């Protein structure tokens, strides 16, 4: 019990001393530690194409021709691969013949109906057989069209996964295609920077392979934070195309504070207004 009576005044004295220190700091107008500027952060950057796809087989069969190779430039609609389609073409031929037979039968039923030799039901059934044959032909043609793989967009072949005359199953990867055009940047930033990031923010990236720095603009911010790495994924677009850049190049990017950017713009506009006012005053004095 005596020890408790001694400890209580000591605790009160420590609390009062801490309060005096805090009030002194406030009285002196001390500010909390400032955050590091965004330009001091170096973010890992990866150049990626706007469009890219791994094109796969849509059927089971033998790869007959593969007219493209690594690095080839292709246009939208160009043939990239063709399978052996003799079976599928035979099905199309059978369906086409069945449609022709159904049409002849429907014509005959209509002629007999004009002579009151058959009823309306038989004419309707014959017309339904024509529709059924049309559907069978469309199905066979769609299956045949899967034999040919065409480029869905203009680009270049980044990887070839197969060789001619291989027997492949549905879903087998054939080629990787990357689109032409401007590249985009994928960045990884610490999640603590999220409140200070905004789309339209200016940044610059130094690409390792070229040793040059390129201006870019932040275009997208991920809606999810990686809970393990405590990072958020960003995307940015280069302000202009550069022929020397390729997908897969890496580098380091530095961001500009959104507040600094807007302040610079406001300062520029203010200086412009001052210059305009000075010019008007000079003309008035003359």
C-alpha positions in Angstrom: 0.0 0.0 0.0 2.7 2.6 0.7 4.3 1.9 -2.7 1.0 2.7 -4.3 0.9 6.1 -2.6 4.4 6.9 -3.9 3.7 5.7 -7.5 0.6 7.8 -8.0 2.2 11.3 -7.6 5.1 10.2 -9.8 2.7 9.2 -12.6 0.9 12.5 -12.3 4.1 14.4 -12.5 5.2 12.5 -15.7 1.8 13.2 -17.3 2.1 16.9 -16.4 5.6 17.1 -17.8 4.5 15.6 -21.1 1.6 18.0 -21.3 4.0 20.9 -20.8 6.3 19.7 -23.5 3.4 19.3 -26.0 2.0 22.7 -25.2 5.5 24.2 -25.6 5.8 22.7 -29.0 2.5 24.0 -30.1 3.3 27.4 -28.7 6.5 27.5 -30.8 4.4 26.7 -33.9 6.2 23.4 -34.7 4.6 21.5 -37.6 4.4 17.7 -38.0 6.9 15.9 -40.1 6.2 16.4 -43.8 5.6 13.5 -46.2 8.3 12.7 -48.8 7.6 14.3 -52.2 6.2 11.9 -54.8 9.2 12.7 -57.0 11.4 11.0 -54.5 9.7 7.6 -55.0 11.0 5.3 -57.8 8.3 3.0 -59.1 9.0 -0.2 -61.0 7.6 0.2 -64.5 6.9 -2.4 -67.3 6.1 -1.5 -70.9 3.1 -3.5 -72.2 1.1 -3.3 -75.5 -2.4 -1.9 -75.5 -3.6 -5.2 -77.2 -2.2 -8.6 -76.8 -3.7 -12.1 -77.0 -2.7 -15.8 -77.0 -4.6 -17.3 -79.9 -5.7 -20.9 -79.4 -7.0 -23.8 -81.4 -10.9 -24.0 -81.6 -11.0 -27.6 -82.8 -9.3 -31.0 -82.6 -7.3 -31.8 -85.7 -4.0 -31.7 -87.6 -2.3 -28.4 -88.2 -1.9 -28.2 -92.0 -0.2 -24.8 -92.5 1.4 -22.2 -90.2 2.4 -19.3 -92.5 3.7 -17.0 -89.7 6.9 -17.1 -87.7 8.4 -15.1 -84.8 8.4 -11.4 -85.3 6.2 -11.3 -88.4 3.9 -8.3 -88.9 0.3 -9.3 -89.7 -2.8 -7.3 -90.6 -6.3 -7.8 -89.2 -7.8 -10.8 -91.1 -4.6 -12.4 -92.2 -4.4 -16.2 -91.9 -2.2 -17.3 -89.0 -2.9 -21.1 -89.1 -5.1 -23.6 -91.0 -6.1 -27.1 -90.0 -7.0 -30.1 -92.2 -10.6 -29.4 -92.9 -11.6 -32.3 -95.3 -14.1 -33.8 -92.8 -15.6 -30.4 -91.9 -16.0 -29.5 -95.6 -17.7 -32.9 -96.3 -20.2 -32.1 -93.6 -20.9 -28.7 -95.3 -21.4 -30.5 -98.7 -23.9 -33.0 -97.1 -25.8 -30.2 -95.4 -26.0 -28.3 -98.7 -27.4 -31.3 -100.5 -30.0 -31.9 -97.8 -31.1 -28.3 -98.1 -31.5 -28.6 -101.9 -33.6 -31.8 -101.4 -35.8 -30.0 -98.8 -36.4 -27.1 -101.2 -37.4 -29.4 -104.0 -39.8 -31.3 -101.7 -41.4 -28.0 -100.5 -41.9 -26.8 -104.1 -43.6 -30.1 -104.9 -45.9 -29.8 -101.9 -46.9 -26.3 -102.9 -47.7 -27.4 -106.4 -49.8 -30.4 -105.1 -51.6 -28.0 -102.8 -52.6 -25.9 -105.7 -54.3 -29.0 -107.1 -55.9 -29.8 -103.7 -53.9 -33.0 -103.7 -52.4 -32.4 -100.2 -53.4 -30.4 -97.2 -52.0 -27.3 -95.6 -50.2 -29.3 -92.9 -48.1 -31.2 -95.4 -47.0 -27.9 -97.0 -46.1 -26.4 -93.6 -44.1 -29.5 -92.7 -42.2 -29.3 -96.0 -41.4 -25.6 -95.3 -40.1 -26.6 -91.8 -37.8 -29.2 -93.3 -36.3 -26.4 -95.4 -35.6 -24.3 -92.3 -34.1 -27.3 -90.6 -31.8 -27.9 -93.5 -30.7 -24.2 -93.5 -29.8 -24.5 -89.8 -27.8 -27.7 -90.4 -25.9 -26.0 -93.2 -25.1 -22.9 -91.0 -23.9 -25.2 -88.2 -21.6 -27.2 -90.6 -20.2 -24.0 -92.1 -19.4 -22.6 -88.6 -17.6 -25.8 -87.7 -15.6 -25.6 -90.9 -14.7 -21.9 -90.3 -13.0 -23.0 -87.0 -10.3 -24.7 -89.2 -8.8 -21.3 -90.1 -7.3 -18.9 -87.5 -7.1 -15.3 -88.6 -5.6 -12.3 -86.9 -8.2 -10.4 -84.8 -6.1 -7.2 -85.0 -3.0 -5.7 -86.6 0.2 -6.5 -84.8 3.3 -8.7 -84.6 3.9 -12.3 -83.7 5.6 -12.5 -80.2 5.7 -16.3 -79.8 4.9 -19.4 -81.8 3.9 -22.4 -79.6 3.4 -25.1 -82.2 4.7 -26.6 -85.5 3.0 -27.7 -88.7 1.5 -31.2 -88.9 1.0 -31.5 -85.2 -2.3 -33.0 -84.0 -3.8 -30.6 -81.5 -6.8 -30.4 -79.2 -9.2 -27.6 -78.6 -7.7 -24.8 -76.5 -4.1 -25.5 -77.5 -2.1 -22.2 -77.7 -0.9 -21.5 -81.2 0.7 -18.0 -81.3 1.0 -14.9 -79.1 0.0 -11.7 -80.9 0.8 -8.2 -79.7 -0.9 -5.1 -81.2 0.8 -2.3 -83.0 0.5 1.3 -81.6 1.4 3.1 -78.5 2.6 1.1 -75.5 1.3 1.6 -71.9 3.1 1.5 -68.6 2.3 -0.8 -65.7 3.5 0.5 -62.4 3.6 -0.8 -58.8 3.4 1.9 -56.1 3.3 1.7 -52.3 -0.3 1.7 -51.1 0.5 4.7 -48.7 0.7 6.9 -51.8 -2.9 6.1 -52.9 -4.4 9.3 -51.3 -1.9 11.4 -53.3 -2.5 9.8 -56.7 -4.9 11.0 -59.4 -5.5 10.1 -63.0 -4.0 12.8 -65.3 -1.0 13.1 -63.1 2.3 13.7 -64.9 5.2 11.3 -64.5 8.4 10.4 -66.3 10.0 6.9 -66.8 13.6 6.0 -67.4 13.8 2.9 -69.5 16.7 0.6 -68.7 17.2 -0.7 -72.2 17.5 2.7 -73.9 18.8 4.8 -71.0 16.4 7.6 -71.9 13.6 9.3 -70.0 10.1 9.6 -71.4 7.1 11.7 -70.2 3.9 9.9 -69.5 0.5 10.5 -67.9 -1.2 8.4 -65.2 -4.3 6.9 -66.8 -5.7 4.3 -64.3 -5.5 3.3 -60.7 -6.4 -0.2 -59.5 -9.5 -0.7 -57.3 -7.6 -3.2 -55.2 -4.5 -3.1 -53.0 -2.2 -6.1 -52.7 -2.6 -6.9 -49.0 0.7 -8.9 -48.9 3.0 -6.5 -50.8 1.1 -3.4 -49.7 1.2 -2.0 -53.2 -1.3 -0.7 -55.7 -1.1 -1.3 -59.5 -1.2 1.8 -61.8 -1.3 2.3 -65.6 0.1 5.2 -67.5 0.2 6.2 -71.2 3.2 7.6 -72.9 2.7 11.2 -74.1 4.1 10.4 -77.6 5.1 7.2 -79.6 8.7 6.2 -79.7 10.0 3.7 -82.3 12.8 2.4 -80.1 10.5 1.2 -77.3 9.3 -2.4 -77.3 6.9 -4.4 -75.1 8.7 -6.0 -72.1 11.2 -3.2 -71.5 11.5 -2.2 -67.9 12.5 0.9 -66.0 11.9 3.3 -63.0 9.2 6.0 -63.0 8.9 9.1 -60.8 5.6 10.9 -60.2 4.8 14.5 -59.8 2.6 15.8 -57.0 -0.9 16.6 -58.3 -0.9 19.8 -56.1 2.5 20.8 -57.5 1.2 20.4 -61.1 -1.9 22.4 -60.5 0.1 25.1 -58.7 2.5 25.3 -61.6 -0.4 25.7 -64.0 -1.9 28.4 -61.8 1.4 30.2 -61.5 1.8 30.1 -65.3 -1.7 31.5 -65.8 -1.0 34.2 -63.2 2.2 35.3 -64.9 0.4 35.4 -68.2 -2.3 37.6 -66.8 0.4 39.9 -65.3 2.1 40.2 -68.7 -1.2 40.9 -70.4 -2.0 43.7 -67.9 1.4 45.2 -68.3 1.0 45.2 -72.1 -2.3 47.0 -71.8 -0.9 49.6 -69.4 2.0 50.3 -71.8 -0.3 50.8 -74.7 -2.5 53.1 -72.6 0.5 55.3 -71.6 1.5 55.6 -75.2 
